[in-house]
Amino acid sequence: MTDEEISRRLRLGRREALAVRDCLRALVREGELLSDSNFRYGTAEQFGAKRGVISANERGFAFFLPDDGSGDLFLPRRSLNGALHGDTYSPSM
């Protein structure tokens, strides 16, 4: 859910809604929650986030190797966002 949807369901006023938004953003910064490009918030489990490592090569692309042994995920150069070979991703949840 977005912060607006949460505030609407809780029937919050503007000031309280802004406080909820600030709290959600802080939880994302701390790694307790995740947020997608549509500003929806949820746990790592709700988003299907996985723990794993980046395996990059000299041609610029890489693979994400999930720790759970599920299939590798191809990552084109434009999707790496500065990630390097050996970097790990570990959602908090």
C-alpha positions in Angstrom: 0.0 0.0 0.0 1.1 3.6 -0.5 1.4 6.0 2.4 -1.8 7.7 1.1 -3.7 4.4 1.1 -2.5 3.7 4.6 -3.5 7.1 5.9 -6.9 6.9 4.2 -7.7 3.5 5.8 -6.7 4.9 9.2 -8.7 8.0 8.5 -5.8 10.3 9.4 -5.7 14.1 9.1 -3.1 15.8 7.0 -0.6 16.3 9.8 -0.8 12.7 10.9 -0.7 11.5 7.3 2.6 13.4 6.7 4.0 11.8 9.9 3.1 8.4 8.6 4.8 9.1 5.3 8.0 10.3 7.2 8.0 7.2 9.3 7.6 4.9 6.3 10.5 6.6 4.5 12.6 6.3 7.7 11.8 2.6 7.9 12.9 2.2 4.2 16.2 4.0 4.9 16.8 1.7 7.9 16.1 -1.4 5.8 13.1 -2.4 7.8 10.7 -1.9 4.9 11.0 -1.8 1.1 9.4 0.6 -1.4 8.8 0.2 -5.1 8.8 2.7 -7.9 5.1 3.4 -7.3 5.8 4.3 -3.6 4.1 1.2 -2.2 5.6 -0.1 1.0 5.9 -3.6 2.3 8.2 -6.2 3.8 10.9 -8.0 1.9 8.7 -11.1 2.0 5.8 -9.2 0.5 8.0 -8.0 -2.4 9.6 -11.4 -2.9 13.0 -10.0 -2.2 15.8 -12.5 -2.0 19.3 -12.6 -0.4 22.2 -13.2 -2.8 25.4 -12.1 -4.4 26.3 -10.3 -7.7 28.5 -12.2 -10.1 29.8 -9.6 -12.6 32.2 -9.9 -15.6 34.4 -7.7 -17.6 31.8 -7.2 -20.3 29.6 -5.2 -17.9 26.7 -7.4 -17.3 26.2 -9.6 -14.2 24.0 -12.3 -12.6 22.3 -12.2 -9.3 22.9 -15.6 -7.5 20.2 -16.1 -4.9 21.3 -17.8 -1.7 18.2 -20.1 -1.8 19.4 -21.9 -4.9 16.6 -20.7 -7.1 17.5 -19.6 -10.7 20.1 -17.0 -11.4 18.8 -13.6 -12.6 20.5 -11.8 -15.5 21.4 -8.1 -14.9 22.2 -5.9 -17.8 24.8 -3.2 -17.3 22.2 -0.4 -17.1 20.5 -2.2 -14.1 23.6 -2.6 -11.9 23.4 0.9 -10.4 27.0 0.7 -9.3 26.9 -2.8 -7.9 30.2 -4.7 -8.3 31.2 -8.3 -8.5 30.9 -9.9 -5.0 28.4 -7.4 -3.7 25.6 -8.9 -1.7 22.0 -8.0 -1.3 20.4 -8.9 2.0 16.9 -7.6 2.7 16.2 -6.9 6.4 13.2 -9.2 6.6 
